[in-house]
Amino acid sequence: MKKYRSDVKNPKVLKLLALGSIFLLGAVVFGQIKGDRFPVYTDIIIAPLLAVGLYAILWVLAILMPITVKPEGIKCYNARGRYKEVTWSQIEVVTMMKLYGLPYACLESEALSSPITVPLYLDNMQDFKETIYSFAGYNHPLSEFLQSDT
């Protein structure tokens, strides 16, 4: 059994946070100008700092919500943040999904009410792939997806 965590230092994650921070700062300045309140410096300072708070939340979630790969299957969270476990034989289809520009592999199975989502920006992605190949086999849908799309 191996555990993997999202890489919150990934350039895609940092870029997303930076763009969100810039957008929020622009929205605050625009709102202040439109409301004839410009400049309220506390709002202007706090707006980009919200991205720092979000980064801290992502870091905590990466620690608390690992992806667990076992010889019999994989345990991960779905899009609603609920942990689900599925055996290798139950995984039928693997597709790519992007959420705010971040790539995820969606593992679909009749045994699941909704697909589980595996982030494709893990701390040790190469070891993750090798573990999947070892446990699930090279002909498994997830292995084939990892060989072709990532």
C-alpha positions as CSV (number, residue, x, y, z in Angstrom):
1,M,0.0,0.0,0.0
2,K,1.3,3.4,-1.0
3,K,-0.1,6.9,-0.3
4,Y,0.3,9.9,-2.7
5,R,-0.6,13.5,-2.2
6,S,-1.4,16.4,-4.4
7,D,1.6,18.6,-5.2
8,V,0.5,22.1,-4.1
9,K,3.8,23.5,-5.2
10,N,3.0,22.5,-8.8
11,P,3.3,25.4,-11.2
12,K,-0.3,24.9,-12.4
13,V,-1.6,25.2,-8.9
14,L,0.5,28.3,-8.2
15,K,-0.5,29.9,-11.5
16,L,-4.2,29.3,-10.7
17,L,-3.8,30.9,-7.3
18,A,-1.9,33.9,-8.8
19,L,-4.5,34.5,-11.5
20,G,-7.3,34.2,-8.9
21,S,-5.5,36.7,-6.7
22,I,-5.1,39.2,-9.5
23,F,-8.7,38.8,-10.6
24,L,-9.9,39.3,-7.0
25,L,-7.7,42.4,-6.6
26,G,-9.0,43.8,-9.9
27,A,-12.6,43.1,-8.8
28,V,-12.0,44.9,-5.4
29,V,-10.5,48.0,-7.1
30,F,-13.2,48.1,-9.7
31,G,-15.9,47.8,-7.0
32,Q,-14.3,50.6,-5.0
33,I,-14.1,52.8,-8.0
34,K,-17.7,52.1,-9.0
35,G,-18.9,52.6,-5.5
36,D,-16.8,55.8,-5.2
37,R,-14.8,54.4,-2.3
38,F,-11.4,54.1,-3.9
39,P,-8.9,53.7,-2.4
40,V,-9.6,51.6,0.7
41,Y,-6.2,50.2,1.3
42,T,-7.2,47.5,3.8
43,D,-9.5,45.9,1.1
44,I,-6.8,46.2,-1.5
45,I,-4.3,44.4,0.8
46,I,-6.7,41.7,2.0
47,A,-7.9,40.7,-1.4
48,P,-4.6,39.1,-2.7
49,L,-3.9,37.7,0.8
50,L,-7.0,35.5,0.4
51,A,-5.0,33.4,-2.1
52,V,-2.5,32.7,0.6
53,G,-5.3,31.4,2.9
54,L,-6.6,29.3,0.0
55,Y,-3.1,27.9,-0.5
56,A,-2.9,26.9,3.2
57,I,-6.3,25.2,2.9
58,L,-5.0,23.2,-0.2
59,W,-1.9,22.2,1.6
60,V,-3.9,20.9,4.6
61,L,-6.3,19.0,2.2
62,A,-3.3,17.5,0.4
63,I,-2.1,16.1,3.7
64,L,-5.5,14.9,5.0
65,M,-6.8,13.5,1.7
66,P,-4.1,11.2,0.2
67,I,-4.6,8.8,-2.7
68,T,-4.1,5.3,-1.5
69,V,-3.0,2.6,-4.0
70,K,-3.3,-1.0,-2.8
71,P,-2.6,-4.3,-4.6
72,E,-6.4,-4.8,-4.8
73,G,-7.5,-1.3,-5.8
74,I,-7.4,2.4,-5.3
75,K,-8.9,4.7,-2.7
76,C,-9.5,8.3,-3.6
77,Y,-12.0,11.1,-3.3
78,N,-14.8,11.9,-5.7
79,A,-15.7,15.4,-7.0
80,R,-17.7,16.0,-3.8
81,G,-14.7,15.2,-1.6
82,R,-16.0,11.8,-0.4
83,Y,-13.5,9.0,-0.1
84,K,-14.4,5.9,-2.2
85,E,-12.5,2.7,-2.8
86,V,-12.7,0.7,-6.0
87,T,-11.0,-2.5,-7.0
88,W,-9.0,-2.7,-10.2
89,S,-11.5,-5.0,-11.8
90,Q,-14.4,-2.6,-11.2
91,I,-12.8,0.3,-13.0
92,E,-14.3,0.4,-16.5
93,V,-13.4,3.7,-18.0
94,V,-10.8,6.4,-17.3
95,T,-11.2,9.9,-18.8
96,M,-9.5,13.2,-18.4
97,M,-11.2,16.0,-16.6
98,K,-9.9,19.5,-16.0
99,L,-11.1,21.5,-13.0
100,Y,-10.0,25.1,-13.0
101,G,-7.2,24.1,-15.4
102,L,-5.9,21.3,-13.1
103,P,-5.9,17.8,-14.7
104,Y,-7.7,14.8,-13.1
105,A,-8.2,11.3,-14.1
106,C,-11.9,10.3,-13.6
107,L,-12.3,6.6,-12.8
108,E,-15.7,5.4,-13.6
109,S,-17.3,2.2,-12.4
110,E,-20.8,0.8,-11.9
111,A,-19.9,0.2,-8.3
112,L,-19.6,4.0,-7.7
113,S,-22.4,6.5,-7.7
114,S,-20.0,9.1,-9.1
115,P,-16.5,8.8,-10.5
116,I,-13.5,9.1,-8.3
117,T,-11.0,11.8,-9.3
118,V,-7.2,11.3,-9.2
119,P,-5.2,14.5,-9.4
120,L,-2.6,14.2,-12.1
121,Y,-0.3,16.6,-10.3
122,L,0.9,14.3,-7.5
123,D,4.1,14.8,-5.5
124,N,5.7,11.7,-6.9
125,M,3.9,11.1,-10.2
126,Q,6.4,8.7,-11.7
127,D,6.3,6.4,-8.7
128,F,2.5,6.6,-8.7
129,K,2.5,5.4,-12.4
130,E,4.9,2.6,-11.7
131,T,2.8,1.5,-8.7
132,I,-0.3,1.5,-10.8
133,Y,1.4,-0.5,-13.5
134,S,2.7,-3.0,-10.9
135,F,-0.7,-3.5,-9.1
136,A,-3.2,-3.1,-11.9
137,G,-1.1,-4.3,-14.9
138,Y,-0.1,-2.5,-18.1
139,N,-3.4,-3.4,-19.9
140,H,-5.6,-1.9,-17.2
141,P,-7.7,1.2,-18.3
142,L,-5.9,3.5,-15.7
143,S,-2.5,2.2,-16.8
144,E,-3.3,2.8,-20.5
145,F,-4.6,6.3,-19.6
146,L,-1.4,7.1,-17.7
147,Q,0.7,5.9,-20.5
148,S,-1.1,7.9,-23.2
149,D,-2.3,11.1,-21.6
150,T,0.3,12.1,-18.9
